[in-house]
Amino acid sequence: MSARILLMAGDGVGDEICREAVRVLNALQKHHGLDIELDSALVGGAAYEAEGDPLPESSLARARAADAILFGAVGGPQWDTLDRPLRPESGLLRLRAELGLFANLRPAILYPQLAHASSLRHDVVAGLNIMIVRELTGGIYFGQPRALSAADGGAREAFNTMRYSEAEIQRIARAGFETAMQRSKRLCSVDKANVLEVSQLWREVVTEVGRDYPEVELSHMYVDNAAMQLVRSPKQFDTLVTGNLFGDILSDIAAMLTGSIGMLPSASLDEQGKGMYEPVHGSAPDIAGQGTVNPLAMILSVAMMLRYSLGRGDLAEKVEHAVGDALNRGLRTRDIMDDERQVASTDEMGGAVADMLQ
């Protein structure tokens, strides 16, 4: 039976990178027997312009029916003045919540060909391979109550609530331990337990869950120290598990260790392994339509989809090797270019990867 893949390109560079993902999927269908059916749906600003809602019911229904989702990016300055529920980002948050995509996996792997592009010395980042497991449907981004008060004769005030239940922490902790079991069996849990009650509970629950995984070496680290250590000595980490806010920040720090945020894919999984796969870099409206965006994060998201939702780790490895082969040929988009190479367009980079799969 064919796997149903939903494309949600979204806004900005979303269309450009999704086109390259489709080229890779077409190559896998033609040359490697991948059995899939593709569908598409609007999301984000594009959906708001068409239907007045950043996540229309028709798009949500298609997402529920799909076996996996390839997601481009949402957002842009033209929608920043909308009421928050109508903004593109609200559509993305609702999609994650409605589908129960609580576990966000963000690998940070440095391809040896791109060591020059890292912000750190080669000896500090060579061989870097980190997995950040971020809780995605709880914490301060979803916690209630929250409000921004209108100015009424005085200063305005705003507040958000960081809230986690024991059950939410347990399930993301298990995702972290299971991920660590598939890697080097080392897990670092990141929190701020010295000042936040929610982090005190986080640390207690993660420690309790860890008793079910005696093979995994568990450590704990405050988030400010973790940020510093990612820059100071990133290879000390293998798998990290953390909450929504901290994971958002730490994964972007890790992105720069790899040379470019344009190289980082991600997977957001539910409890059954259904997932939404997207690059970390966002909609990049400043370069949208120019044909210069790096499609490799999107293509590597395809590889994660093959591995985690479709059970085709063999094809995931082929895609990852094809990316490495394209880099070995000297192709570089603007974000990972050095002075000695000619810049490649989005189309050229994506086409090179697809060609390698033939």
Rosetta blueprint (number, residue, H / E / L):
1 M L
2 S L
3 A E
4 R E
5 I E
6 L E
7 L E
8 M E
9 A E
10 G E
11 D L
12 G L
13 V L
14 G H
15 D H
16 E H
17 I H
18 C H
19 R H
20 E H
21 A H
22 V H
23 R H
24 V H
25 L H
26 N H
27 A H
28 L H
29 Q H
30 K H
31 H H
32 H H
33 G L
34 L L
35 D L
36 I E
37 E E
38 L E
39 D E
40 S E
41 A L
42 L L
43 V L
44 G L
45 G H
46 A H
47 A H
48 Y H
49 E H
50 A H
51 E H
52 G L
53 D L
54 P L
55 L L
56 P L
57 E H
58 S H
59 S H
60 L H
61 A H
62 R H
63 A H
64 R H
65 A H
66 A L
67 D L
68 A E
69 I E
70 L E
71 F E
72 G E
73 A E
74 V L
75 G L
76 G L
77 P H
78 Q H
79 W H
80 D L
81 T L
82 L L
83 D L
84 R H
85 P H
86 L H
87 R L
88 P H
89 E H
90 S H
91 G H
92 L H
93 L H
94 R H
95 L H
96 R H
97 A H
98 E H
99 L H
100 G L
101 L L
102 F L
103 A E
104 N E
105 L E
106 R E
107 P E
108 A E
109 I E
110 L L
111 Y L
112 P H
113 Q H
114 L H
115 A H
116 H H
117 A H
118 S L
119 S L
120 L L
121 R L
122 H H
123 D H
124 V H
125 V H
126 A L
127 G L
128 L L
129 N E
130 I E
131 M E
132 I E
133 V E
134 R E
135 E E
136 L L
137 T L
138 G L
139 G H
140 I H
141 Y H
142 F L
143 G L
144 Q L
145 P L
146 R L
147 A E
148 L E
149 S L
150 A L
151 A L
152 D L
153 G L
154 G L
155 A L
156 R L
157 E L
158 A E
159 F E
160 N L
161 T L
162 M L
163 R L
164 Y L
165 S L
166 E H
167 A H
168 E H
169 I H
170 Q H
171 R H
172 I H
173 A H
174 R H
175 A H
176 G H
177 F H
178 E H
179 T H
180 A H
181 M H
182 Q L
183 R L
184 S L
185 K L
186 R E
187 L E
188 C E
189 S E
190 V E
191 D E
192 K L
193 A L
194 N L
195 V L
196 L L
197 E H
198 V H
199 S H
200 Q H
201 L H
202 W H
203 R H
204 E H
205 V H
206 V H
207 T H
208 E H
209 V H
210 G H
211 R L
212 D L
213 Y L
214 P L
215 E L
216 V L
217 E E
218 L E
219 S E
220 H E
221 M E
222 Y E
223 V H
224 D H
225 N H
226 A H
227 A H
228 M H
229 Q H
230 L H
231 V H
232 R H
233 S L
234 P H
235 K H
236 Q H
237 F L
238 D L
239 T E
240 L E
241 V E
242 T E
243 G L
244 N H
245 L H
246 F H
247 G H
248 D H
249 I H
250 L H
251 S H
252 D H
253 I H
254 A H
255 A H
256 M H
257 L H
258 T L
259 G L
260 S L
261 I H
262 G H
263 M H
264 L L
265 P E
266 S E
267 A E
268 S E
269 L E
270 D L
271 E L
272 Q L
273 G L
274 K L
275 G E
276 M E
277 Y E
278 E E
279 P E
280 V L
281 H L
282 G L
283 S L
284 A L
285 P L
286 D L
287 I L
288 A L
289 G L
290 Q L
291 G L
292 T L
293 V L
294 N L
295 P L
296 L H
297 A H
298 M H
299 I H
300 L H
301 S H
302 V H
303 A H
304 M H
305 M H
306 L H
307 R H
308 Y H
309 S L
310 L L
311 G L
312 R L
313 G H
314 D H
315 L H
316 A H
317 E H
318 K H
319 V H
320 E H
321 H H
322 A H
323 V H
324 G H
325 D H
326 A H
327 L H
328 N H
329 R L
330 G L
331 L L
332 R E
333 T L
334 R H
335 D H
336 I H
337 M L
338 D L
339 D L
340 E L
341 R L
342 Q L
343 V E
344 A L
345 S L
346 T H
347 D H
348 E H
349 M H
350 G H
351 G H
352 A H
353 V H
354 A H
355 D H
356 M H
357 L L
358 Q L
